């Protein structure tokens, strides 16, 4: 079978690219190895629950935002969203709680109350971020966020760290000011919950792809690129043995590691790419899927809580031991038995730690149980009002993500890069081949689902520019 464009992977990036191309009249086919679209944001369904495997915080749903731009071109309706007010709360180990809200006066008052030891410096930090976003100075944008925190207490710095780590997998000692400004200012302007989670977005994009005449082939793992006699990619080979031709382009919604390591092939990857890719890393996630009494939701100050559970004073920030995220659904936003809510608690974990060789699954199960007990204890310390009104349904580790998505080591989100390799090479989705492109959460300049969607729109524009 011949198509103009073949898309490999049905995450949000692949789905958005394919849906836009199909709506513009491009003959496109998307291959997804799982039985449903969504990739690493697909809901986890178990025992009558549908759990959202993310923090449930989504940007870009404002009027005229990236999602409105995309769905204005599609024949399907976008999912229902709800503005979160506040977007989320940050809880500190001393039980201080700061609501991150788009009400600037209220937010600055909360900063002053929570951080009396550096109230002026804390307020000034956020005002400098606003100024940087409106008129970014190149020198400031390349500087690290920590340079703006010299007059702030360690308490306030950790308040910033837990947010940057959640959204960018980077703390203030690693994150450039321009990225910090983008994510922290966006968070204050407003974040949304999606009814049904990002799975609902994936389903809407899949519906659009099909309505526009595109092809969506589920349960269809792609093995590798197919090459012509001159070494040029001509399409893809499926695990089933089928070869599919792409006359114009192949789009990979795999991670940057898997695109080169599996799809393109290590033998065809130049050292200028393979060497830094070996140094690039991303975090893994440990998730606890929880059943909570619906009545218990009213006792919590927010449905989304970023909890700092250890100050780690005078130490480098280690998120695996210092933070967790609590995400309860909006009313009716996730399937659960009557009177219950499907809640996701997540924390970071070094992905490689979960892939040591073992003779059987016993060691992994013991590691999973030990992690569960540690996070469960930290959760109740951080959010004591939960009491006995929550129970564990299931857990997920980096190995779970790997088994479901085949992402390298089950790693998630934005990778860290070594010096001299910022990822700028992939901002347009380019690869070593002029007809093979990347899209997804490990490439591009954005963050979160909105960043993935923005890069997908840019790639769709590029592929239809001179059509």
Secondary structure, 3 states (H helix, E strand, C coil): CEEEEEEECCCHHHHHHHHHHHHCCCCEEEECCCCCCCHHHCCEEECCEEECCCCCCECCCCCCCHHHHHHCCCCCCCCCEEEECCCEEEECCCCCEEEECCCHHHHHHHHHHHCHHHHHHHHHHHHHHHHHHHCCCHHHHHCEHHHHHCCCCHHHHHHHHHHHHHHHCCCCCCCEHHHHHHHHHHHHHCEEEECCCHHHHHHHHHHHHHHCCCEEECCCCEEEEEECCCCCEEEEEECCCCEEEEEEEEEECCCHHHHHHHHHHHHHCCHHHHHHHHHCECCEEEEEEEEEEHHHHHHCCCCEEEEECCCCCCCCCCHHHHEEEEECCCCCCCCCCCCEEEEEEEEEECHHHHCCCCCCCHHHHHHHHHHHHHHHHHHHHHCHHHCCCEEEEEEECHHHHHHHHCCHHHCCCCCECCCCCCCHHHCCCECCCCCEEECCCCCCCCCHHHHHHHHHHHHHHHHCCCC
